[in-house]
Amino acid sequence: MKTISVSDEDYEILMELSKELQTQENDHQAFPYFWEPRSEKSVQGSEDDTPLAYHDCSTYEFEELEESCPELWDEFINKNDFPDGSHYSDIDCDWELKDFIEDEDDWQIVYEKKEFQSEHNPSLFKSDVKSFIKCNKHHLGARPQTYARTVWRMPKMESLIKAIYRINQQPEESVNNEALHFRGR
């Protein structure tokens, strides 16, 4: 058997990472896996998706126009003969509001759809991605979370993970089930 010389610091790092890799949760993803942050983001949709009012580089949900754009709202109420002081929640007006906004010179309707998208910042360690989300939540979309992906059928990645497992094999009862059969092959 050949040996490799490593510093004490590198040895400790390899042992810790090997243990974490073997014992972390895998969210039932096919082994071997890696992690990415994922969050819900708005993408351009079609007429089947949520309509938004767009003006001066800002989008507004119809429900917020009354408060965010009171002059536009008052003009809409007057044009459609709704009683003065009518509130969005009091009237069924989405189609009328959509038509009204489309007729306004500086306004338009855009359509939004929410999709989950992964950030391309992968790690072999779920804890890395959790930390990334905690520190970068303000840059991510809605409901950021860890997301597991597989590197199954990637022979070099499988070989690397097997080697990491073998340098510090953990007791069978602490290794995640999906990885248990993989580490000795």
Backbone as a printed PyTorch tensor [residue, N CA C, xyz], in Angstrom:
tensor([[[  0.8440,  -1.1770,   0.0000],
         [  0.0000,   0.0000,   0.0000],
         [  0.8880,   1.2370,   0.0000]],

        [[  0.5380,   2.2040,  -0.8310],
         [  1.2890,   3.4500,  -0.9040],
         [  0.7300,   4.4240,   0.1120]],

        [[  1.5260,   5.3520,   0.5270],
         [  1.0830,   6.3860,   1.4610],
         [  1.3490,   7.7520,   0.8520]],

        [[  0.6010,   8.7180,   1.3520],
         [  0.7540,  10.0990,   0.9150],
         [  1.0640,  10.9240,   2.1550]],

        [[  2.0070,  11.8060,   2.0680],
         [  2.3100,  12.7070,   3.1810],
         [  1.4030,  13.9220,   3.0910]],

        [[  0.7120,  14.1880,   4.1690],
         [ -0.1250,  15.3890,   4.2590],
         [  0.1390,  16.0430,   5.6080]],

        [[ -0.0920,  17.3300,   5.6690],
         [  0.0930,  18.0390,   6.9380],
         [ -0.9830,  17.5840,   7.9210]],

        [[ -0.7530,  17.8200,   9.1910],
         [ -1.7470,  17.4830,  10.2110],
         [ -3.0550,  18.2180,   9.9460]],

        [[ -2.9380,  19.4680,   9.5330],
         [ -4.1390,  20.2630,   9.2490],
         [ -4.9390,  19.6530,   8.0950]],

        [[ -4.2650,  19.2840,   7.0000],
         [ -4.9580,  18.6800,   5.8640],
         [ -5.5540,  17.3250,   6.2330]],

        [[ -4.8650,  16.5770,   7.0390],
         [ -5.3660,  15.2800,   7.4900],
         [ -6.6790,  15.4610,   8.2630]],

        [[ -6.6990,  16.4020,   9.2030],
         [ -7.9160,  16.6590,   9.9900],
         [ -9.0670,  17.1030,   9.0850]],

        [[ -8.7760,  17.9600,   8.1490],
         [ -9.8120,  18.4280,   7.2130],
         [-10.3770,  17.2480,   6.4290]],

        [[ -9.5040,  16.4010,   5.8830],
         [ -9.9710,  15.2420,   5.1110],
         [-10.8060,  14.2950,   5.9570]],

        [[-10.4270,  14.0710,   7.1960],
         [-11.1810,  13.1770,   8.0730],
         [-12.5690,  13.7520,   8.3680]],

        [[-12.6280,  15.0460,   8.6760],
         [-13.9160,  15.6910,   8.9660],
         [-14.8360,  15.6560,   7.7480]],

        [[-14.2970,  16.0180,   6.5970],
         [-15.1180,  16.0470,   5.3850],
         [-15.5590,  14.6510,   4.9690]],

        [[-14.6950,  13.6680,   5.1320],
         [-15.0640,  12.2880,   4.8080],
         [-16.2180,  11.8230,   5.6970]],

        [[-16.1290,  12.1350,   6.9760],
         [-17.2060,  11.7470,   7.9020],
         [-18.5190,  12.4300,   7.5260]],

        [[-18.4620,  13.7340,   7.2740],
         [-19.6820,  14.4610,   6.9250],
         [-20.2870,  13.9280,   5.6290]],

        [[-19.4620,  13.6550,   4.6550],
         [-19.9570,  13.1620,   3.3740],
         [-20.6970,  11.8350,   3.5320]],

        [[-20.2240,  10.9790,   4.4350],
         [-20.8350,   9.6640,   4.6250],
         [-22.0910,   9.7010,   5.4890]],

        [[-22.2190,  10.7050,   6.3350],
         [-23.2980,  10.6930,   7.3270],
         [-24.3790,  11.7420,   7.0920]],

        [[-24.1970,  12.6450,   6.1340],
         [-25.2070,  13.6920,   5.9240],
         [-26.4960,  13.1190,   5.3450]],

        [[-27.5860,  13.8390,   5.5580],
         [-28.8740,  13.4710,   4.9520],
         [-28.7420,  13.5810,   3.4420]],

        [[-29.5560,  12.8390,   2.7310],
         [-29.4830,  12.9190,   1.2710],
         [-30.8200,  13.2440,   0.6160]],

        [[-31.8590,  13.4520,   1.4110],
         [-33.1870,  13.7890,   0.8770],
         [-33.6480,  12.7990,  -0.1870]],

        [[-33.2860,  11.5510,  -0.0270],
         [-33.7130,  10.4490,  -0.8970],
         [-33.2700,  10.6240,  -2.3460]],

        [[-32.1860,  11.3250,  -2.5480],
         [-31.6440,  11.4860,  -3.8940],
         [-30.7680,  10.2870,  -4.2350]],

        [[-30.7060,   9.9470,  -5.5050],
         [-29.8630,   8.8400,  -5.9550],
         [-28.4070,   9.1570,  -5.6250]],

        [[-27.7230,   8.1600,  -5.1190],
         [-26.3470,   8.3560,  -4.7080],
         [-25.4140,   8.1300,  -5.8810]],

        [[-24.3280,   8.8100,  -6.0180],
         [-23.8430,   9.9260,  -5.2100],
         [-24.5330,  11.2330,  -5.6050]],

        [[-24.5390,  12.1770,  -4.7080],
         [-25.2840,  13.4100,  -4.9140],
         [-24.4340,  14.6140,  -4.5550]],

        [[-24.9160,  15.7570,  -4.9770],
         [-24.3420,  17.0250,  -4.5650],
         [-25.5030,  17.9770,  -4.2900]],

        [[-25.2070,  19.1130,  -3.7310],
         [-26.2350,  20.0490,  -3.2720],
         [-26.0960,  21.3890,  -3.9810]],

        [[-27.2360,  22.0350,  -4.1640],
         [-27.2760,  23.3950,  -4.6960],
         [-28.3590,  24.1670,  -3.9510]],

        [[-28.2030,  25.4870,  -3.8470],
         [-29.3190,  26.2880,  -3.3500],
         [-30.3490,  26.4370,  -4.4700]],

        [[-31.6020,  26.4490,  -4.0930],
         [-32.6710,  26.6110,  -5.0740],
         [-33.7250,  27.5100,  -4.4540]],

        [[-34.3720,  28.3170,  -5.2800],
         [-35.4090,  29.2120,  -4.7840],
         [-36.4180,  29.4880,  -5.8870]],

        [[-37.5330,  30.0420,  -5.4620],
         [-38.6100,  30.3520,  -6.4000],
         [-38.3550,  31.7330,  -6.9980]],

        [[-38.3570,  31.7980,  -8.3180],
         [-38.0950,  33.0600,  -9.0010],
         [-39.1620,  33.3150, -10.0460]],

        [[-39.3500,  34.5870, -10.3320],
         [-40.3070,  34.9890, -11.3570],
         [-39.6500,  34.8950, -12.7200]],

        [[-40.3920,  34.3480, -13.6610],
         [-39.9370,  34.3000, -15.0470],
         [-41.0720,  34.8200, -15.9190]],

        [[-40.7240,  35.2210, -17.1160],
         [-41.7400,  35.7260, -18.0290],
         [-42.7070,  34.6010, -18.3620]],

        [[-43.9710,  34.8890, -18.2450],
         [-44.9930,  33.8800, -18.4870],
         [-45.7980,  34.1670, -19.7410]],

        [[-46.9180,  33.4950, -19.8230],
         [-47.8360,  33.6730, -20.9510],
         [-49.1680,  34.1830, -20.3930]],

        [[-50.1210,  34.3720, -21.2470],
         [-51.4160,  34.9120, -20.8110],
         [-52.1400,  33.9830, -19.8440]],

        [[-51.6930,  32.7590, -19.7090],
         [-52.2900,  31.8350, -18.7510],
         [-51.7530,  32.0590, -17.3340]],

        [[-50.7150,  32.8740, -17.2060],
         [-50.0750,  33.1040, -15.9110],
         [-50.5650,  34.4100, -15.2830]],

        [[-49.9810,  34.7910, -14.1920],
         [-50.4200,  35.9590, -13.4160],
         [-50.1290,  37.2630, -14.1550]],

        [[-51.1720,  38.0830, -14.4150],
         [-50.9180,  39.3810, -15.0420],
         [-50.4340,  40.3900, -13.9970]],

        [[-49.4970,  41.2320, -14.4040],
         [-48.9820,  42.2990, -13.5450],
         [-49.0300,  43.6010, -14.3210]],

        [[-49.2140,  44.6900, -13.5940],
         [-49.1440,  46.0110, -14.2080],
         [-47.6810,  46.4550, -14.1890]],

        [[-47.1870,  46.9560, -15.3140],
         [-45.7930,  47.3720, -15.4260],
         [-45.7380,  48.8510, -15.7760]],

        [[-44.9470,  49.6060, -14.9850],
         [-44.8000,  51.0420, -15.2290],
         [-43.4730,  51.5050, -14.6520]],

        [[-42.7140,  52.2150, -15.4470],
         [-41.4820,  52.8570, -14.9760],
         [-40.5500,  51.8770, -14.2550]],

        [[-40.2980,  50.7430, -14.8970],
         [-39.3810,  49.6990, -14.4020],
         [-39.8620,  48.9970, -13.1330]],

        [[-41.1280,  49.0900, -12.8170],
         [-41.6790,  48.3960, -11.6460],
         [-42.8980,  47.5910, -12.0590]],

        [[-43.0910,  46.4660, -11.3750],
         [-44.3010,  45.6760, -11.6100],
         [-45.1530,  45.7150, -10.3520]],

        [[-46.4560,  45.6440, -10.5610],
         [-47.4160,  45.6940,  -9.4630],
         [-48.4510,  44.6000,  -9.6520]],

        [[-48.7390,  43.8910,  -8.5840],
         [-49.8830,  42.9980,  -8.6210],
         [-51.1270,  43.8830,  -8.6070]],

        [[-52.1930,  43.4110,  -9.2050],
         [-53.4000,  44.2240,  -9.2930],
         [-53.8880,  44.6530,  -7.9060]],

        [[-53.7600,  43.7460,  -6.9260],
         [-54.2540,  44.0540,  -5.5820],
         [-53.5140,  45.2250,  -4.9410]],

        [[-52.2750,  45.4900,  -5.3520],
         [-51.5030,  46.5480,  -4.7050],
         [-51.5910,  47.8900,  -5.4270]],

        [[-52.2650,  47.9490,  -6.5760],
         [-52.3590,  49.2030,  -7.3150],
         [-53.1060,  50.2810,  -6.5310]],

        [[-54.1340,  49.8770,  -5.8220],
         [-54.9330,  50.8390,  -5.0570],
         [-54.0600,  51.6270,  -4.0800]],

        [[-53.1640,  50.9370,  -3.3970],
         [-52.3040,  51.5870,  -2.4090],
         [-51.0460,  52.1810,  -3.0390]],

        [[-50.4480,  51.4760,  -4.0030],
         [-49.1720,  51.9050,  -4.5760],
         [-49.3140,  53.0050,  -5.6240]],

        [[-50.4340,  53.0120,  -6.3230],
         [-50.6460,  53.9760,  -7.4040],
         [-52.0440,  54.5740,  -7.2690]],

        [[-52.2680,  55.3710,  -6.2230],
         [-53.6420,  55.8380,  -5.9550],
         [-54.2480,  56.6840,  -7.0730]],

        [[-53.4500,  57.4830,  -7.7960],
         [-54.0070,  58.2920,  -8.8850],
         [-54.5280,  57.3980, -10.0100]],

        [[-53.7550,  56.3850, -10.3570],
         [-54.1870,  55.4350, -11.3770],
         [-55.4500,  54.7120, -10.9110]],

        [[-55.4650,  54.2950,  -9.6580],
         [-56.6290,  53.5850,  -9.1200],
         [-57.8760,  54.4610,  -9.1860]],

        [[-57.7520,  55.7240,  -8.7570],
         [-58.9130,  56.6340,  -8.7840],
         [-59.4130,  56.8420, -10.2110]],

        [[-58.4790,  56.9750, -11.1570],
         [-58.8680,  57.1320, -12.5590],
         [-59.6070,  55.8860, -13.0540]],

        [[-59.1400,  54.7270, -12.6590],
         [-59.7910,  53.4730, -13.0330],
         [-61.2020,  53.3960, -12.4510]],

        [[-61.3550,  53.7360, -11.1830],
         [-62.6730,  53.6990, -10.5150],
         [-63.6420,  54.6380, -11.2310]],

        [[-63.1990,  55.8620, -11.5160],
         [-64.0730,  56.8440, -12.1690],
         [-64.4490,  56.4150, -13.5860]],

        [[-63.4920,  55.8820, -14.3400],
         [-63.7520,  55.4790, -15.7260],
         [-64.7530,  54.3300, -15.8050]],

        [[-64.7640,  53.4620, -14.8170],
         [-65.6350,  52.2930, -14.8460],
         [-66.9080,  52.4610, -14.0260]],

        [[-67.1560,  53.6630, -13.5500],
         [-68.3690,  53.9710, -12.7890],
         [-68.5490,  53.1040, -11.5450]],

        [[-67.4280,  52.7230, -10.9420],
         [-67.5200,  52.0830,  -9.6270],
         [-67.7530,  53.1990,  -8.6130]],

        [[-68.4010,  52.9040,  -7.4950],
         [-68.6170,  53.9530,  -6.4880],
         [-67.2910,  54.5110,  -5.9750]],

        [[-67.2470,  55.8410,  -5.7350],
         [-66.0320,  56.4500,  -5.1750],
         [-65.6190,  55.7060,  -3.9180]],

        [[-64.3260,  55.5460,  -3.7540],
         [-63.8130,  54.8580,  -2.5740],
         [-63.8900,  53.3470,  -2.6660]],

        [[-64.1940,  52.8150,  -3.8470],
         [-64.2400,  51.3580,  -4.0120],
         [-62.8490,  50.7820,  -3.8090]],

        [[-62.8040,  49.6650,  -3.1230],
         [-61.5330,  48.9860,  -2.8490],
         [-61.4430,  47.7340,  -3.7080]],

        [[-60.2120,  47.3570,  -4.0170],
         [-59.9790,  46.1820,  -4.8570],
         [-60.6960,  44.9560,  -4.3030]],

        [[-60.6450,  44.7930,  -2.9960],
         [-61.2520,  43.6130,  -2.3770],
         [-62.7820,  43.6440,  -2.4430]],

        [[-63.3610,  44.8260,  -2.7000],
         [-64.8200,  44.9570,  -2.7340],
         [-65.4230,  44.6950,  -4.1110]],

        [[-64.6220,  44.7700,  -5.1480],
         [-65.1640,  44.6590,  -6.4980],
         [-64.4220,  43.5940,  -7.2990]],

        [[-65.1300,  42.9710,  -8.2060],
         [-64.5260,  41.9790,  -9.1020],
         [-64.1410,  42.7250, -10.3710]],

        [[-62.8560,  43.0840, -10.4840],
         [-62.4870,  44.0230, -11.5390],
         [-61.2370,  43.6480, -12.3230]],

        [[-60.7280,  42.4300, -12.1880],
         [-59.4530,  42.0900, -12.8340],
         [-59.4740,  42.3260, -14.3440]],

        [[-60.5370,  41.9030, -15.0350],
         [-60.5580,  42.0740, -16.4920],
         [-60.6720,  43.5400, -16.8700]],

        [[-61.5140,  44.2800, -16.1410],
         [-61.6430,  45.7100, -16.4230],
         [-60.3210,  46.4330, -16.1500]],

        [[-59.6650,  46.0650, -15.0750],
         [-58.3890,  46.6840, -14.7120],
         [-57.3220,  46.3640, -15.7590]],

        [[-57.2940,  45.1370, -16.2260],
         [-56.3370,  44.7310, -17.2640],
         [-56.5680,  45.5680, -18.5360]],

        [[-57.8070,  45.6840, -18.9720],
         [-58.1150,  46.4750, -20.1670],
         [-57.7530,  47.9460, -19.9640]],

        [[-58.0490,  48.4720, -18.7810],
         [-57.7420,  49.8670, -18.4640],
         [-56.2340,  50.1190, -18.5450]],

        [[-55.4420,  49.2430, -17.9450],
         [-53.9820,  49.4150, -17.9300],
         [-53.4130,  49.3220, -19.3440]],

        [[-53.9360,  48.4020, -20.1450],
         [-53.4580,  48.2630, -21.5190],
         [-53.7110,  49.5310, -22.3370]],

        [[-54.7420,  50.3020, -21.9840],
         [-55.0640,  51.5420, -22.6960],
         [-54.2460,  52.7340, -22.1990]],

        [[-53.5770,  52.6000, -21.0640],
         [-52.7690,  53.6950, -20.5230],
         [-51.4550,  53.7950, -21.2900]],

        [[-51.0280,  55.0280, -21.5800],
         [-49.8300,  55.2330, -22.4100],
         [-48.5500,  54.6680, -21.8020]],

        [[-48.2890,  54.9200, -20.5550],
         [-47.0120,  54.5220, -19.9430],
         [-47.0880,  53.2070, -19.1790]],

        [[-48.1640,  52.4910, -19.3140],
         [-48.3670,  51.2420, -18.5820],
         [-48.5030,  50.0900, -19.5680]],

        [[-48.2020,  48.9090, -19.1060],
         [-48.4710,  47.7220, -19.9100],
         [-48.6990,  46.5320, -18.9800]],

        [[-49.2010,  45.4650, -19.5450],
         [-49.4240,  44.2250, -18.8080],
         [-48.2940,  43.2580, -19.1460]],

        [[-47.7050,  42.6780, -18.1310],
         [-46.7230,  41.6070, -18.3120],
         [-47.2390,  40.3990, -17.5410]],

        [[-46.7650,  39.2350, -17.9050],
         [-47.2400,  38.0140, -17.2690],
         [-46.0800,  37.3500, -16.5410]],

        [[-46.3820,  36.8810, -15.3520],
         [-45.3530,  36.3130, -14.5000],
         [-45.7110,  34.8740, -14.1270]],

        [[-44.6810,  34.0700, -14.0910],
         [-44.8400,  32.6950, -13.6470],
         [-43.7280,  32.4410, -12.6310]],

        [[-44.0280,  31.7480, -11.5660],
         [-43.0290,  31.4080, -10.5510],
         [-42.4860,  30.0130, -10.8440]],

        [[-41.1650,  29.8850, -10.8260],
         [-40.5130,  28.5910, -11.0310],
         [-39.3940,  28.4400, -10.0140]],

        [[-39.1380,  27.2010,  -9.6260],
         [-37.9650,  26.9470,  -8.8030],
         [-36.7600,  26.8580,  -9.7210]],

        [[-35.7140,  27.5780,  -9.3590],
         [-34.4740,  27.5570, -10.1230],
         [-33.3130,  27.3270,  -9.1780]],

        [[-32.3810,  26.4910,  -9.6030],
         [-31.1850,  26.2300,  -8.8110],
         [-30.1280,  27.2750,  -9.1070]],

        [[-29.4200,  27.6520,  -8.0690],
         [-28.2400,  28.4840,  -8.2320],
         [-27.1020,  27.5460,  -8.6030]],

        [[-26.2740,  27.9260,  -9.5030],
         [-25.1750,  27.0560,  -9.9200],
         [-23.9710,  27.2960,  -9.0120]],

        [[-24.1310,  26.8480,  -7.7940],
         [-23.0890,  26.9780,  -6.7860],
         [-23.0940,  25.6810,  -5.9780]],

        [[-22.6410,  24.5690,  -6.5830],
         [-22.8020,  23.2480,  -5.9660],
         [-21.7650,  22.9390,  -4.8950]],

        [[-22.1250,  21.9740,  -4.0510],
         [-21.2170,  21.4690,  -3.0280],
         [-21.5440,  19.9980,  -2.7790]],

        [[-20.5540,  19.2440,  -2.3550],
         [-20.8050,  17.8700,  -1.9280],
         [-21.4470,  17.8410,  -0.5430]],

        [[-21.5050,  18.9910,   0.1160],
         [-21.9460,  19.0420,   1.5090],
         [-23.1850,  19.9010,   1.6760]],

        [[-24.2290,  19.2910,   2.2300],
         [-25.4810,  20.0020,   2.4750],
         [-25.2570,  21.1940,   3.4000]],

        [[-24.3600,  21.0460,   4.3790],
         [-24.0930,  22.1370,   5.3240],
         [-23.5400,  23.3730,   4.6140]],

        [[-22.7500,  23.1850,   3.5590],
         [-22.2530,  24.3170,   2.7710],
         [-23.4070,  25.1130,   2.1830]],

        [[-24.3460,  24.4020,   1.6020],
         [-25.4600,  25.0690,   0.9360],
         [-26.3700,  25.7430,   1.9600]],

        [[-26.5760,  25.1080,   3.1120],
         [-27.3620,  25.7540,   4.1660],
         [-26.7150,  27.0670,   4.5950]],

        [[-25.4030,  27.0560,   4.7590],
         [-24.6820,  28.2760,   5.1390],
         [-24.7760,  29.3320,   4.0410]],

        [[-24.6400,  28.8900,   2.7960],
         [-24.7540,  29.8170,   1.6680],
         [-26.1240,  30.4950,   1.6710]],

        [[-27.1700,  29.7050,   1.8690],
         [-28.5290,  30.2650,   1.8880],
         [-28.6820,  31.2590,   3.0320]],

        [[-28.1830,  30.9090,   4.1920],
         [-28.2930,  31.7910,   5.3610],
         [-27.6030,  33.1310,   5.1060]],

        [[-26.4310,  33.0960,   4.4920],
         [-25.6570,  34.3160,   4.2690],
         [-26.0810,  35.0990,   3.0320]],

        [[-26.7640,  34.4520,   2.1080],
         [-27.0980,  35.0950,   0.8360],
         [-28.5870,  35.1360,   0.5540]],

        [[-29.3950,  34.9690,   1.5820],
         [-30.8480,  34.9170,   1.4100],
         [-31.3780,  36.1340,   0.6520]],

        [[-30.7790,  37.2850,   0.8880],
         [-31.2410,  38.5130,   0.2440],
         [-30.9860,  38.5190,  -1.2670]],

        [[-30.1090,  37.6510,  -1.7720],
         [-29.8470,  37.5770,  -3.2100],
         [-30.6690,  36.4910,  -3.8950]],

        [[-31.2630,  35.6330,  -3.1100],
         [-31.9990,  34.5040,  -3.6620],
         [-33.4580,  34.8860,  -3.8430]],

        [[-34.2140,  34.0520,  -4.5130],
         [-35.6360,  34.2940,  -4.6920],
         [-36.4120,  33.8890,  -3.4420]],

        [[-37.6930,  33.6790,  -3.6120],
         [-38.5650,  33.2970,  -2.4970],
         [-38.3120,  31.8490,  -2.0890]],

        [[-38.4820,  31.5650,  -0.8400],
         [-38.3930,  30.2230,  -0.2580],
         [-37.1080,  29.4760,  -0.6340]],

        [[-35.9420,  30.0440,  -0.3510],
         [-34.7050,  29.3290,  -0.6680],
         [-34.5750,  28.0490,   0.1460]],

        [[-33.9800,  27.0250,  -0.4540],
         [-33.8460,  25.7270,   0.1940],
         [-32.6880,  24.9540,  -0.4110]],

        [[-32.2730,  23.9000,   0.2860],
         [-31.2540,  23.0210,  -0.2810],
         [-31.9290,  22.1090,  -1.2960]],

        [[-31.1900,  21.7470,  -2.3200],
         [-31.7280,  20.8900,  -3.3650],
         [-30.6530,  19.8790,  -3.7380]],

        [[-30.9960,  18.5970,  -3.6960],
         [-30.0380,  17.5350,  -4.0050],
         [-30.1290,  17.1520,  -5.4790]],

        [[-28.9880,  16.9970,  -6.0770],
         [-28.8770,  16.5010,  -7.4500],
         [-27.9240,  15.3150,  -7.4260]],

        [[-27.9800,  14.4900,  -8.4290],
         [-27.1360,  13.3110,  -8.4510],
         [-25.9830,  13.4560,  -9.4470]],

        [[-24.8780,  12.8040,  -9.1370],
         [-23.7710,  12.6990, -10.0860],
         [-23.6130,  11.2340, -10.4880]],

        [[-24.7290,  10.5000, -10.4320],
         [-24.7700,   9.1080, -10.8460],
         [-24.3640,   9.0390, -12.3180]],

        [[-23.5980,   8.0500, -12.6650],
         [-23.0660,   7.8390, -14.0110],
         [-21.9900,   8.8530, -14.3910]],

        [[-21.3770,   9.4540, -13.3950],
         [-20.2130,  10.3130, -13.6100],
         [-19.0370,   9.6040, -12.9630]],

        [[-18.3370,   8.7490, -13.7020],
         [-17.3480,   7.8420, -13.1100],
         [-16.2470,   8.5250, -12.3110]],

        [[-15.7720,   9.6710, -12.7400],
         [-14.7020,  10.3430, -11.9930],
         [-15.2200,  10.8770, -10.6590]],

        [[-16.4310,  11.4150, -10.6510],
         [-17.0130,  11.8930,  -9.3880],
         [-17.2680,  10.7070,  -8.4570]],

        [[-17.7910,   9.6110,  -9.0000],
         [-18.0100,   8.4190,  -8.1830],
         [-16.6840,   7.9250,  -7.5990]],

        [[-15.6280,   7.9050,  -8.3980],
         [-14.3170,   7.4550,  -7.9180],
         [-13.7920,   8.3680,  -6.8140]],

        [[-13.9510,   9.6600,  -6.9780],
         [-13.5070,  10.6080,  -5.9530],
         [-14.2460,  10.3790,  -4.6470]],

        [[-15.5540,  10.2270,  -4.7210],
         [-16.3470,  10.0360,  -3.5040],
         [-16.0030,   8.6990,  -2.8440]],

        [[-15.8160,   7.6610,  -3.6270],
         [-15.4030,   6.3620,  -3.0670],
         [-14.0760,   6.4990,  -2.3290]],

        [[-13.1200,   7.1940,  -2.9200],
         [-11.8120,   7.3700,  -2.2890],
         [-11.9390,   8.1450,  -0.9790]],

        [[-12.7690,   9.1650,  -0.9840],
         [-12.9710,   9.9420,   0.2550],
         [-13.5950,   9.0590,   1.3340]],

        [[-14.5330,   8.2110,   0.9420],
         [-15.1460,   7.2920,   1.9040],
         [-14.1250,   6.3260,   2.4910]],

        [[-13.2830,   5.7850,   1.6520],
         [-12.3480,   4.7580,   2.1160],
         [-11.2900,   5.2950,   3.0690]],

        [[-10.9640,   6.5820,   3.0000],
         [ -9.9090,   7.0850,   3.8850],
         [-10.3600,   7.2170,   5.3310]],

        [[-11.6610,   7.1620,   5.5660],
         [-12.1620,   7.3350,   6.9320],
         [-13.5390,   6.6850,   7.0400]],

        [[-13.6260,   5.3890,   6.8280],
         [-14.9300,   4.7270,   6.8520],
         [-15.5700,   4.8430,   8.2290]],

        [[-16.8130,   5.2480,   8.2070],
         [-17.5920,   5.4130,   9.4300],
         [-18.3400,   4.1170,   9.7360]],

        [[-18.7370,   3.9220,  11.0040],
         [-19.5030,   2.7190,  11.3480],
         [-20.7840,   2.6320,  10.5110]],

        [[-21.1440,   1.4050,  10.1470],
         [-22.3000,   1.2010,   9.2770],
         [-23.5660,   1.8640,   9.7960]],

        [[-23.7810,   1.8570,  11.1180],
         [-25.0260,   2.4110,  11.6550],
         [-25.1220,   3.9360,  11.5150]],

        [[-24.0040,   4.6240,  11.2470],
         [-24.0600,   6.0800,  11.1160],
         [-24.0020,   6.5600,   9.6600]],

        [[-23.7590,   5.6450,   8.7260],
         [-23.6630,   6.0120,   7.3120],
         [-25.0630,   5.9920,   6.6970]],

        [[-25.3630,   6.9860,   5.8520],
         [-26.6890,   6.9850,   5.2220],
         [-26.8280,   5.7550,   4.3270]],

        [[-28.0410,   5.1980,   4.2850],
         [-28.2940,   3.9110,   3.6190],
         [-27.9100,   3.8910,   2.1540]],

        [[-28.1880,   4.9780,   1.4460],
         [-27.8990,   5.0050,   0.0240],
         [-26.3960,   4.9310,  -0.2340]],

        [[-25.6140,   5.4500,   0.6830],
         [-24.1660,   5.4550,   0.5050],
         [-23.5090,   4.1850,   1.0300]],

        [[-24.1630,   3.4830,   1.9200],
         [-23.5660,   2.3190,   2.5670],
         [-23.0910,   1.2800,   1.5480]],

        [[-23.9240,   0.9320,   0.6120],
         [-23.5460,  -0.0900,  -0.3680],
         [-22.5060,   0.4270,  -1.3580]],

        [[-22.4280,   1.7300,  -1.5000],
         [-21.5600,   2.3230,  -2.5130],
         [-20.0940,   2.4110,  -2.0640]],

        [[-19.8570,   2.6220,  -0.7900],
         [-18.5150,   2.9780,  -0.3420],
         [-17.4880,   1.8540,  -0.4640]],

        [[-17.9060,   0.5940,  -0.4230],
         [-16.9340,  -0.4710,  -0.4510],
         [-16.6290,  -1.0190,  -1.8250]],

        [[-17.3150,  -0.5610,  -2.8300],
         [-17.1460,  -1.1440,  -4.1720],
         [-15.9790,  -0.5360,  -4.9160]]])
